[in-house]
């Protein structure tokens, strides 16, 4: 019996081992997950390092421009060159009139029982012309027509300060660290655009050339100017007894009559004369210039919200402009005519800048600023071809745009990120 109990105990050992293993697995499945421990990690707080500024700028004076040079003011009409003076029936235009080929016609047989209108045989006259002023009628009974041209011979220079101009700017600052106990410094890059506007009127010495062509009126006296031949006139019809002939209804009978005054179809002679006068030139430049600049900026805080910053460094200007000269000529006949020369130019000009800003931080990331600007740069010249002189040599107007020193004010908003 005692041996039987010992045998039963040994036989239960495997079953106990299995039950214990099952209990261990059950406890492992039901054990709660441990909470991670973050106490050994450092805290991370993002601090803005960059500032973007967007604002407007107002320069109190634009670039200074100096003008000079000579030019020609050609005639706006065409009387024909010297070789055509004796040639009849050529279209000629003048400041104070016109002379065109003869417009008179006669019936010409077609050879098949009909006829067409064809030009009359030349008799040295034309019926197609016009004149504008009574002073063209000469005491000897002829009539004169004129053209005018001029050569600007002034050797002086005209200088104009550029008008105040507005622009926009975009600036990016990147914090680089501290300077001393309170100040900080940063690297700054900026881009801006501003207008160029310069204009000056000047009285300039001018050599005026007057061309006068004289035509034969064959003893006729033309109607008062302005007059154009042929001229069509509507007139009332009178009967043989001197009474008005009645027309349709209550209207009197009328007829249209062609009124033609004949003059020579080529000039009798041509004269050229020169006169020294003063005329008016307007020199003006329009355009814009772009400035790219970079340099260090030092910032000093005043209290919790105010900061004063100073930035200096090199700059590069790209200037694009249009140079214009408008010549204004007042001639003896009272006619005023102008001629415009124009040319586009663009240049790169090195320079420098200095900005002083007072910034106010409304929040940690937003604020606004006001400040002053000082920019300086070089200069460049422009040549504007302006015709030829009386000897055929080329003429030029010149301008010099000087960005020497410009002052202004600015303001806008800032965003830190």
HELIX and SHEET records of a PDB file:
HELIX    1   1 UNK A    2  UNK A   30  1                                  29    
HELIX    2   2 UNK A   82  UNK A   84  5                                   3    
HELIX    3   3 UNK A  134  UNK A  136  5                                   3    
SHEET    1   A10 UNK A  71  UNK A  73  0                                        
SHEET    2   A10 UNK A 143  UNK A 152 -1                                        
SHEET    3   A10 UNK A 183  UNK A 215 -1                                        
SHEET    4   A10 UNK A 165  UNK A 179 -1                                        
SHEET    5   A10 UNK A  50  UNK A  59 -1                                        
SHEET    6   A10 UNK A 406  UNK A 416 -1                                        
SHEET    7   A10 UNK A 366  UNK A 377 -1                                        
SHEET    8   A10 UNK A 336  UNK A 361 -1                                        
SHEET    9   A10 UNK A 306  UNK A 330 -1                                        
SHEET   10   A10 UNK A 269  UNK A 302 -1                                        
SHEET    1   B 4 UNK A 158  UNK A 162  0                                        
SHEET    2   B 4 UNK A  62  UNK A  69 -1                                        
SHEET    3   B 4 UNK A 394  UNK A 402 -1                                        
SHEET    4   B 4 UNK A 379  UNK A 388 -1                                        
SHEET    1   C 4 UNK A  92  UNK A  94  0                                        
SHEET    2   C 4 UNK A  97  UNK A  99 -1                                        
SHEET    3   C 4 UNK A 129  UNK A 131 -1                                        
SHEET    4   C 4 UNK A 227  UNK A 229 -1                                        
SHEET    1   D 2 UNK A 105  UNK A 109  0                                        
SHEET    2   D 2 UNK A 115  UNK A 119 -1                                        
SHEET    1   E 2 UNK A 125  UNK A 126  0                                        
SHEET    2   E 2 UNK A 263  UNK A 264 -1                                        
SHEET    1   F 2 UNK A 231  UNK A 236  0                                        
SHEET    2   F 2 UNK A 254  UNK A 259 -1                                        
END                                                                             
